[in-house]
Amino acid sequence: MTTSKSDLLQGTLDMLVLKVVARGPLHGYAIAQHIRRISNDVLQVQQGSLYPALHKLEKKKWLKSAWRPTETGRDAKFYSLTPVGRKQLDSERANWDRLSEAVGLILREAD
């Protein structure tokens, strides 16, 4: 993952992918585009980061995949969140919220 305006913590890509795929099945390119669009072009996931992450999440059984035609008629691997992936997303979201709150406390204290 490369970011033009910020660097992400280790593991953040997994959480973002799980969150985007929780909205419904998507192929890899669409996942990257959703992340870019929703982040107002701040987060731009490169193929060299995205596809290894997708394979890792699938191996952990957090995602499942199936080949289907895209809107252009070409076949692509679509990824869906599994029940185990939903639990992992909830856990990662809770951890992110705790971390964000802790960083916010430090930043406010520093002012």
MISE-494279 format. One record per residue: residue number from 0; x, y, z of N, C-alpha, C, O in turn; residue in three letters. Coordinates in pm, 1 decimal. Atoms other than C-alpha are relative to their C-alpha. Example, Ala and Ser with C-alpha at 12.3 -4.5 7.8 and 13.67 -1.06 7.14 Angstrom:
// MISE-494279
{0, {89.0, -119.0, 0.0}, {1230.0, -450.0, 780.0}, {90.0, 120.0, 0.0}, {193.6, 118.1, 66.5}, "ALA"},
{1, {-82.0, -119.0, -6.0}, {1367.0, -106.0, 714.0}, {-77.0, 109.0, 73.0}, {-26.1, 219.8, 89.9}, "SER"},
This chain:
// MISE-494279
{0, {86.6, -117.3, 0.0}, {0.0, 0.0, 0.0}, {90.4, 122.5, 0.0}, {185.2, 131.1, 78.0}, "MET"},
{1, {-70.2, -127.4, -5.1}, {131.1, 341.2, -80.3}, {-101.9, 107.4, 29.8}, {-217.4, 99.9, -12.0}, "THR"},
{2, {88.2, -111.2, -30.1}, {-14.8, 657.5, 51.0}, {71.0, 126.0, -41.9}, {191.3, 140.4, -20.5}, "THR"},
{3, {-62.8, -122.6, 45.4}, {46.1, 996.3, -95.3}, {12.3, 101.4, 112.1}, {98.7, 188.9, 106.7}, "SER"},
{4, {0.1, -101.5, -103.4}, {-26.0, 1189.3, 221.2}, {21.6, -55.5, 139.7}, {41.3, 21.7, 233.6}, "LYS"},
{5, {-20.6, 56.7, -132.3}, {13.0, 944.3, 509.8}, {46.0, -144.1, -12.0}, {20.7, -210.3, -112.6}, "SER"},
{6, {-40.1, 139.8, -6.2}, {166.2, 612.8, 606.2}, {-95.9, -72.4, 92.4}, {-146.4, -14.0, 188.3}, "ASP"},
{7, {93.2, 77.6, -80.2}, {-48.3, 336.0, 750.5}, {75.2, -93.8, 92.6}, {184.6, -140.7, 61.1}, "LEU"},
{8, {-55.9, 96.5, -92.8}, {22.5, 119.6, 1049.9}, {-7.4, -139.5, -59.0}, {-94.6, -169.7, -140.4}, "LEU"},
{9, {-0.2, 139.9, 42.4}, {108.0, -244.2, 990.9}, {-136.1, -62.6, 28.2}, {-190.7, -43.2, 136.9}, "GLN"},
{10, {126.9, 67.8, -20.7}, {-210.4, -448.2, 945.9}, {-122.2, 82.3, -35.8}, {-232.9, 28.7, -40.7}, "GLY"},
{11, {115.2, -84.7, 31.3}, {-430.7, -153.3, 854.0}, {-63.1, -39.1, -132.5}, {-185.0, -30.7, -147.4}, "THR"},
{12, {54.2, 39.5, 129.6}, {-468.0, -274.1, 496.1}, {-99.3, -115.0, 16.5}, {-204.8, -115.7, -46.9}, "LEU"},
{13, {91.8, 112.3, -21.8}, {-625.6, -598.2, 619.1}, {-135.8, 50.5, 48.2}, {-240.0, 9.3, -2.8}, "ASP"},
{14, {124.5, -53.6, -55.2}, {-883.6, -405.3, 820.7}, {-78.9, 75.4, -107.4}, {-200.8, 60.2, -116.3}, "MET"},
{15, {68.1, -76.3, 104.4}, {-963.4, -173.7, 528.5}, {-62.4, -92.2, -104.7}, {-174.8, -69.4, -149.2}, "LEU"},
{16, {53.3, 95.6, 97.5}, {-1006.3, -464.6, 287.9}, {-122.5, -70.4, 57.2}, {-224.7, -82.3, -10.4}, "VAL"},
{17, {114.9, 66.7, -62.3}, {-1233.9, -648.3, 531.1}, {-120.4, 92.8, 5.8}, {-232.8, 50.0, -20.4}, "LEU"},
{18, {109.6, -96.1, -10.4}, {-1441.9, -333.4, 581.3}, {-65.2, 24.4, -135.9}, {-187.8, 26.4, -146.5}, "LYS"},
{19, {54.2, -26.5, 133.6}, {-1480.5, -264.1, 208.9}, {-76.8, -121.6, -51.4}, {-184.7, -107.3, -109.0}, "VAL"},
{20, {64.2, 121.7, 49.1}, {-1566.5, -626.4, 128.8}, {-125.2, -32.3, 81.4}, {-213.5, -102.7, 32.3}, "VAL"},
{21, {119.9, 22.5, -82.1}, {-1820.7, -631.4, 415.0}, {-124.0, 59.9, -65.9}, {-235.9, 17.5, -36.9}, "ALA"},
{22, {112.0, -63.6, 69.7}, {-2038.1, -410.8, 191.8}, {-57.4, -88.3, -109.7}, {-169.2, -65.7, -156.0}, "ARG"},
{23, {44.3, 90.4, 106.0}, {-2063.0, -690.9, -65.9}, {118.8, -49.8, -79.1}, {226.5, 9.3, -71.6}, "GLY"},
{24, {-109.7, 59.1, 76.7}, {-1851.3, -907.8, -298.1}, {58.3, 98.9, -101.0}, {-14.1, 168.7, -172.0}, "PRO"},
{25, {-71.4, -87.6, 92.8}, {-1588.5, -718.0, -495.8}, {124.4, -71.3, -52.3}, {180.9, -157.1, 15.4}, "LEU"},
{26, {-127.0, 49.7, 52.2}, {-1295.2, -802.7, -721.0}, {111.0, 94.6, 44.0}, {84.4, 205.3, 90.6}, "HIS"},
{27, {-114.6, -74.3, -51.4}, {-945.9, -677.8, -640.5}, {6.5, 145.0, -45.0}, {24.6, 234.8, 37.2}, "GLY"},
{28, {-8.4, -137.4, 50.5}, {-945.4, -372.1, -864.8}, {-107.6, 87.6, 63.4}, {-81.2, 202.7, 98.1}, "TYR"},
{29, {108.8, -77.0, -60.0}, {-1282.9, -261.3, -726.2}, {27.7, 29.1, 147.7}, {-8.7, 135.4, 197.8}, "ALA"},
{30, {-37.3, -23.2, -140.5}, {-1154.0, -302.5, -368.6}, {95.2, 118.2, 8.1}, {75.8, 208.5, 89.6}, "ILE"},
{31, {-97.0, -110.1, 0.5}, {-859.4, -74.4, -444.9}, {-67.4, 132.5, -33.9}, {-36.8, 235.0, 27.1}, "ALA"},
{32, {69.3, -122.1, 40.1}, {-1087.2, 179.0, -615.5}, {-91.2, 52.1, 110.9}, {-99.7, 173.0, 132.1}, "GLN"},
{33, {85.9, -42.4, -111.1}, {-1331.5, 184.3, -323.5}, {83.4, 65.9, 110.2}, {45.7, 170.4, 163.4}, "HIS"},
{34, {-86.3, -57.6, -103.4}, {-1049.1, 246.3, -76.4}, {48.0, 137.9, -42.4}, {46.1, 231.8, 37.2}, "ILE"},
{35, {-47.0, -129.6, 51.3}, {-911.3, 526.2, -294.7}, {-111.5, 103.6, 3.1}, {-91.3, 216.0, 49.1}, "ARG"},
{36, {111.6, -94.4, 9.2}, {-1252.5, 686.1, -350.1}, {-50.2, 42.4, 138.6}, {-69.0, 161.3, 164.3}, "ARG"},
{37, {52.7, -30.9, -132.8}, {-1376.6, 663.4, 8.8}, {98.0, 85.3, 79.9}, {56.4, 167.6, 161.5}, "ILE"},
{38, {-101.7, -77.3, -72.9}, {-1046.8, 806.9, 138.7}, {32.1, 133.0, -67.4}, {127.9, 200.4, -29.5}, "SER"},
{39, {-25.0, -124.2, 74.9}, {-1068.4, 1101.7, -102.0}, {139.9, 3.0, -60.5}, {209.8, 104.2, -54.5}, "ASN"},
{40, {-128.3, 16.1, 69.8}, {-761.3, 975.9, -290.4}, {122.4, 3.8, 90.0}, {234.5, 13.2, 39.8}, "ASP"},
{41, {-115.3, 0.0, -90.9}, {-541.4, 972.9, 21.9}, {65.5, -137.7, 1.9}, {188.2, -147.9, 1.9}, "VAL"},
{42, {-51.5, 136.3, -6.3}, {-504.9, 593.6, 31.9}, {-9.9, -64.1, -137.8}, {-118.7, -78.5, -193.5}, "LEU"},
{43, {-3.8, 63.9, 130.9}, {-397.8, 428.0, -289.8}, {72.7, -132.9, 14.0}, {194.1, -137.5, 33.8}, "GLN"},
{44, {-54.4, 134.4, -18.5}, {-346.9, 53.6, -268.1}, {56.4, -49.8, -131.9}, {-14.4, -55.2, -232.5}, "VAL"},
{45, {-65.9, 52.5, 119.2}, {-99.0, -84.6, -518.5}, {-23.9, -150.4, -10.1}, {-42.3, -217.3, 91.7}, "GLN"},
{46, {22.6, 142.6, 21.8}, {-145.4, -430.6, -671.6}, {99.0, -85.7, 78.3}, {63.5, -192.2, 128.8}, "GLN"},
{47, {-103.9, 75.2, -71.2}, {179.8, -545.3, -512.5}, {-26.2, -12.6, 148.4}, {32.6, -98.4, 214.2}, "GLY"},
{48, {41.0, 10.6, -140.1}, {25.9, -485.3, -170.1}, {-135.4, -67.4, 12.8}, {-157.4, -147.4, 103.8}, "SER"},
{49, {137.8, 48.3, -11.4}, {-338.3, -568.6, -237.5}, {-11.4, -150.2, -19.0}, {-70.3, -218.3, 65.0}, "LEU"},
{50, {23.2, 141.5, 30.1}, {-318.4, -913.4, -394.6}, {65.1, -93.6, 100.9}, {4.1, -194.9, 135.0}, "TYR"},
{51, {-50.9, 84.1, -109.9}, {-82.3, -1063.3, -133.9}, {-88.6, 8.1, 124.6}, {-107.3, -92.0, 193.7}, "PRO"},
{52, {89.7, -14.3, -115.2}, {-315.1, -922.6, 134.8}, {-127.5, -81.5, -21.7}, {-173.8, -148.8, 70.4}, "ALA"},
{53, {120.7, 77.8, 29.2}, {-619.9, -1076.8, -35.3}, {26.2, -149.7, 15.2}, {-55.9, -221.9, 71.8}, "LEU"},
{54, {-33.6, 142.2, -11.4}, {-446.7, -1414.9, -58.8}, {18.8, -39.4, 146.9}, {-24.7, -146.6, 188.9}, "HIS"},
{55, {-20.2, 27.5, -142.8}, {-343.7, -1395.5, 307.5}, {-134.3, -6.5, 72.9}, {-156.5, -96.6, 153.7}, "LYS"},
{56, {130.7, -2.3, -65.3}, {-698.6, -1304.5, 417.5}, {-83.5, -121.7, -39.0}, {-160.3, -174.1, 41.7}, "LEU"},
{57, {71.7, 119.7, 44.6}, {-838.0, -1589.8, 210.4}, {57.4, -124.5, 68.6}, {-17.6, -213.6, 108.4}, "GLU"},
{58, {-64.4, 113.5, -66.8}, {-586.5, -1833.7, 359.2}, {-42.7, -9.0, 146.4}, {-56.8, -118.5, 200.7}, "LYS"},
{59, {45.5, -3.2, -139.5}, {-695.3, -1724.0, 708.5}, {-149.6, -26.6, 12.6}, {-203.7, -31.7, 123.1}, "LYS"},
{60, {144.5, 25.6, 6.2}, {-1055.8, -1793.0, 600.2}, {-83.7, 120.4, 42.6}, {-198.4, 105.1, 84.8}, "LYS"},
{61, {73.9, -122.5, -28.6}, {-1155.6, -1429.7, 660.1}, {-75.0, 46.4, -123.9}, {-175.1, 117.5, -115.2}, "TRP"},
{62, {65.2, -27.1, 128.4}, {-1244.7, -1398.2, 291.8}, {-17.3, -131.3, -74.1}, {59.8, -225.3, -55.1}, "LEU"},
{63, {14.3, 109.7, 95.1}, {-1378.1, -1644.7, 38.0}, {-9.5, 63.5, -137.6}, {-40.9, 181.8, -150.1}, "LYS"},
{64, {1.8, -57.3, 134.9}, {-1362.4, -1602.2, -336.7}, {-71.0, -91.9, -97.3}, {-82.8, -212.5, -75.3}, "SER"},
{65, {63.7, 72.8, 109.7}, {-1543.7, -1707.1, -651.2}, {21.3, 78.1, -128.5}, {16.3, 201.1, -128.9}, "ALA"},
{66, {-15.3, -64.3, 130.2}, {-1483.3, -1636.1, -1018.3}, {-137.2, 33.4, -56.0}, {-227.0, -50.7, -60.0}, "TRP"},
{67, {126.0, -46.7, 59.1}, {-1760.8, -1430.9, -1176.6}, {32.8, 104.0, -106.0}, {141.2, 162.4, -104.5}, "ARG"},
{68, {-22.9, -105.9, 98.6}, {-1798.6, -1197.2, -1473.8}, {-14.8, 138.7, 64.6}, {-99.0, 159.2, 152.1}, "PRO"},
{69, {9.7, -138.4, -45.4}, {-1741.2, -827.4, -1408.1}, {-102.7, 73.1, -84.2}, {-163.6, 15.3, -174.2}, "THR"},
{70, {93.7, -81.5, 77.4}, {-1956.3, -545.4, -1539.6}, {45.4, 15.8, -145.0}, {-34.9, 50.1, -231.8}, "GLU"},
{71, {-50.5, -8.3, 137.3}, {-1731.6, -546.1, -1848.4}, {-5.5, -135.6, -71.7}, {30.3, -145.5, -189.1}, "THR"},
{72, {10.5, 131.1, 60.9}, {-1793.1, -918.7, -1908.8}, {121.8, -88.7, 19.8}, {117.9, -207.4, -12.6}, "GLY"},
{73, {-120.3, 80.4, -26.4}, {-1442.9, -1031.5, -1809.7}, {-15.1, -71.2, 133.5}, {-76.4, -17.6, 225.9}, "ARG"},
{74, {3.8, 72.7, -126.0}, {-1406.6, -1295.4, -1539.4}, {102.7, 57.2, 97.4}, {213.9, 93.2, 58.6}, "ASP"},
{75, {-88.6, -47.7, -105.8}, {-1254.2, -1182.9, -1210.1}, {-34.2, -74.8, 127.6}, {-144.8, -126.2, 144.0}, "ALA"},
{76, {19.7, 64.1, -129.0}, {-1211.8, -1326.6, -864.4}, {-66.0, 100.6, 93.7}, {-8.7, 205.3, 123.8}, "LYS"},
{77, {74.1, -86.5, -92.0}, {-1471.6, -1171.6, -633.2}, {19.4, -52.5, 141.3}, {10.3, -172.7, 166.2}, "PHE"},
{78, {-24.8, 35.3, -140.0}, {-1400.7, -1167.9, -260.2}, {-119.7, 38.5, 84.9}, {-179.2, 144.8, 67.3}, "TYR"},
{79, {110.6, -21.8, -92.5}, {-1665.6, -1197.8, 11.3}, {50.1, -23.2, 142.2}, {141.6, -102.3, 165.2}, "SER"},
{80, {-32.2, 16.1, -141.0}, {-1644.0, -1167.5, 388.3}, {-65.5, -127.8, 52.8}, {-181.9, -155.0, 23.5}, "LEU"},
{81, {54.3, 119.4, -64.3}, {-1689.3, -1492.1, 582.5}, {-46.7, 36.9, 141.0}, {-14.6, 145.2, 189.7}, "THR"},
{82, {37.7, -27.6, -139.5}, {-1848.4, -1515.3, 928.5}, {122.6, 19.9, 91.0}, {121.0, 104.8, 180.2}, "PRO"},
{83, {-123.6, -16.3, -78.2}, {-1497.7, -1556.9, 1074.7}, {63.1, 135.9, -32.6}, {117.1, 202.5, 55.7}, "VAL"},
{84, {-51.0, -130.4, 41.1}, {-1390.7, -1250.4, 874.8}, {-77.2, 114.2, 64.0}, {-19.0, 217.0, 98.6}, "GLY"},
{85, {84.0, -101.6, -65.6}, {-1682.3, -1051.9, 1020.3}, {44.8, 18.2, 145.1}, {55.9, 130.8, 193.5}, "ARG"},
{86, {-47.9, -7.9, -138.6}, {-1564.0, -1137.2, 1373.0}, {136.2, 68.8, 6.0}, {162.1, 149.9, 94.9}, "LYS"},
{87, {-131.7, -62.5, 4.0}, {-1209.6, -1039.1, 1279.6}, {-11.2, 149.3, -26.1}, {59.7, 228.8, 35.7}, "GLN"},
{88, {21.8, -141.6, 28.2}, {-1330.9, -709.6, 1134.2}, {-47.0, 72.5, 125.6}, {2.1, 181.0, 156.9}, "LEU"},
{89, {48.8, -61.8, -123.5}, {-1520.8, -634.6, 1454.7}, {113.1, 17.1, 101.1}, {123.1, 120.4, 167.2}, "ASP"},
{90, {-113.5, -5.5, -91.9}, {-1209.9, -713.2, 1659.1}, {100.0, 107.2, -42.8}, {147.4, 185.4, 39.7}, "SER"},
{91, {-96.0, -99.2, 49.8}, {-982.2, -503.7, 1437.2}, {-54.8, 141.3, 13.8}, {19.7, 234.7, 43.4}, "GLU"},
{92, {62.7, -132.0, -15.0}, {-1229.4, -214.9, 1444.6}, {8.9, 47.6, 144.6}, {38.7, 164.3, 170.1}, "ARG"},
{93, {-10.4, -34.8, -141.7}, {-1236.1, -223.2, 1826.1}, {143.3, 38.1, 36.0}, {165.6, 134.0, 109.8}, "ALA"},
{94, {-141.1, -33.5, -25.5}, {-854.6, -226.8, 1835.5}, {35.6, 135.2, -60.7}, {105.8, 215.0, 1.3}, "ASN"},
{95, {-27.1, -128.2, 66.1}, {-840.5, 62.1, 1587.3}, {-60.0, 114.9, 79.8}, {4.0, 218.7, 96.9}, "TRP"},
{96, {64.7, -104.8, -79.0}, {-1086.6, 264.4, 1794.5}, {80.4, 29.7, 126.9}, {98.2, 146.0, 163.3}, "ASP"},
{97, {-82.2, -19.6, -120.2}, {-874.8, 207.6, 2109.9}, {129.1, 73.6, -33.0}, {168.8, 166.3, 37.6}, "ARG"},
{98, {-125.2, -62.5, 41.0}, {-555.2, 301.4, 1927.5}, {-21.9, 146.5, -37.5}, {54.9, 233.7, 3.1}, "LEU"},
{99, {29.5, -137.9, 41.8}, {-711.0, 612.2, 1771.0}, {-27.3, 89.3, 120.4}, {18.1, 203.6, 125.5}, "SER"},
{100, {30.0, -77.2, -120.2}, {-842.0, 726.1, 2107.5}, {128.0, 29.0, 78.4}, {147.3, 140.2, 127.4}, "GLU"},
{101, {-125.6, -18.1, -73.0}, {-501.4, 673.2, 2270.7}, {89.5, 104.4, -67.2}, {148.2, 188.8, 0.5}, "ALA"},
{102, {-80.1, -98.5, 73.6}, {-321.5, 870.2, 1998.2}, {-60.5, 138.9, 16.8}, {12.0, 236.2, 37.7}, "VAL"},
{103, {67.8, -128.4, -20.8}, {-582.4, 1147.2, 2026.8}, {27.5, 57.9, 137.5}, {49.3, 178.2, 151.1}, "GLY"},
{104, {-30.5, -47.3, -135.8}, {-525.1, 1167.3, 2402.5}, {140.7, 57.0, 7.8}, {162.6, 162.3, 67.8}, "LEU"},
{105, {-138.1, -47.7, -1.2}, {-151.9, 1202.9, 2351.4}, {13.0, 131.3, -73.9}, {80.6, 222.6, -26.4}, "ILE"},
{106, {-8.1, -124.0, 76.2}, {-194.7, 1469.5, 2085.0}, {-65.2, 117.2, 72.6}, {-13.3, 228.9, 69.4}, "LEU"},
{107, {65.4, -106.1, -74.1}, {-437.5, 1668.2, 2296.3}, {82.6, 42.6, 122.1}, {89.6, 160.9, 155.3}, "ARG"},
{108, {-84.7, -29.1, -116.6}, {-208.7, 1643.1, 2600.2}, {122.8, 81.2, -41.7}, {168.8, 167.8, 32.7}, "GLU"},
{109, {-119.1, -70.3, 48.3}, {85.1, 1766.4, 2392.4}, {-28.8, 145.8, -30.6}, {62.8, 228.0, -32.4}, "ALA"},
{110, {35.3, -140.0, 28.8}, {-106.3, 2085.8, 2308.8}, {-4.8, 72.2, 129.0}, {-32.5, 192.1, 131.6}, "ASP"},
